[in-house]
């Protein structure tokens, strides 16, 4: 692909420098440039060496004439390969995000391999198809010259500056090699239905530069045909070749003989961008439910034992208020799982780790409230007044601590990827649910238990130390 691009650039530069040649062709990874004049060959050699530092050029005899053979230097080839792998990783991220896969893992392995892990994927065949497709879109003018029409009717040869492609129904179309607009100018692609024919279509939006090009080209080529060519794995196919009826802008559509699923997949591929280099799946593994069930069981056990340990400590240290705090903690877990279910999130091991961490962080709010109630009791407040003041005065501290933790979680969500984002989602949701359950839910339970007592004398909150009199009072 890079050699083909360089061949076109060399052809353009030699034309600008008015250097005559007998033909430029790509031979594998090499570019052959034939000359009938040694003087022209020497000029071309100097120009290529000056303007194409990535190429190594050598003069090779070719019968009575001679030619230049240009090959990509090994160092430049390695750089191109590294850039292609990085570009493919970015494109795969975009495509898999469009599929809605939770916490995908996409990372480079070795020099030319990419490992893709898709947890919870349902349609494996569709995922494999979308991962490997290159899907490069190009807009070109149809060659409506006499030679082009003859080649289209299979009664002549294809003109030098044109190429022959097939439409989906098998009809040939002769299009010019000059690319008017490429897929990298696209900013959006959405599937839909044509209002007149009710056939599936794809609405395309290009950037400002692409819009200017489309306006200029359409204005200069009214009543001529423009082909939209889709390249996949080195093979081009004309999706549609409509006649330009008026001036085009930065919005237009692709319509033709495509199904709804094909329109959706094409829009997804164009939105995500094309692959810098074609890829082939060399190994595929499916982790069975037995291994996944074992990991889930371990994660579930860690959350369960963490909850039991926290609940036992709270019950022993804060008595009845500890029991209420444990009930609020259980409600927090239930609420967090409910929110994740509503979002249709896939609970993975990083998510379970975040859930275990939320247990310890969620109980902080109840610890602050309980200690504040104890402090009010030490200062001589009545039980009802101590409960009221404890919740009110601890609220500001709870807000401050949770907001700062939430900021860290949002940073993980914004800048992380894969498992880190999964951890951050559960972490942030757990902070929000813990603020509700730790303050509002627990206060409701406390009011339900103690609010019905008209003359409340004591509360069960463990030992209340009074350092001023060096004594302690156990309230129960």
Secondary structure, DSSP 8 states (H G I E B T S, - for coil): -HHHHHHHHHHHHHHHTT---SEEEEETTEEEEEES-HHHHHHHHHHHHHH-TTEEEEEEEETTEEEEEEEE-HHHHHHHHHHHHHHHHHHHHHHHHHHT-TT-EEEEETTTEEEEE-TT-S-HHHHHHHHH---EEEEEEB--SHHHHHHHTTSS---TTEEEEEETTS-EEEEESS-SEEGGGEEEEEEEE-TTT--EEEEEEE-HHHHHHHHHHHHHTTTSEEEEEEEETTEEEEEEEEE--S---SEEEEESS--HHHHHHHHHHHHH---SS-----------HHHHHHHHHHHHHHHHHHHHHHHHHHHHHHHHHHHHHHHHHHHHHHHHHHHHHHTT----HHHHHHHHHHHHHHHHHHHHHHHHHHHHHHTT--HHHHHHHHHHHHHHHHHHHHHHHHHHHHHHHHH--THHHHHHHHHHHHHHHHHIIIIIIHHHHHHHHHTT-SS------EEEEETTTTEEEEE-
